[in-house]
Amino acid sequence: MLSGCSNEYIRLSGESKNWEGEYKDATSKDGTYIFHYKEGDSNTVLENLEIEINDGEINRKDENHKGATIQFSSSCQGCAVSNSEPEP
């Protein structure tokens, strides 16, 4: 997994033989997960899709997902976030 960050933006990405994944955090509290099946297109149907992140903290299940890209938002409540103000 590769990562890059600043005080206001975090981006994590990685890939396997069949999948590409990315997490973008533009507000330090809310982010977006994007997963893409490399062999698919807009007509692809992914059956029994299940995505588990952080040992089940975030789950996404779909019996029939149409399209090769899965995108969903996540929000952070009560967790550590990056500080938008530089330290003195």
Secondary structure as GFF3:
##gff-version 3
##sequence-region A 1 88
A	DSSP	beta_strand	2	5	.	.	.	ID=ss1
A	DSSP	beta_strand	10	15	.	.	.	ID=ss2
A	DSSP	beta_strand	19	25	.	.	.	ID=ss3
A	DSSP	beta_strand	30	37	.	.	.	ID=ss4
A	DSSP	beta_strand	45	53	.	.	.	ID=ss5
A	DSSP	beta_strand	58	66	.	.	.	ID=ss6
A	DSSP	beta_strand	69	75	.	.	.	ID=ss7
###
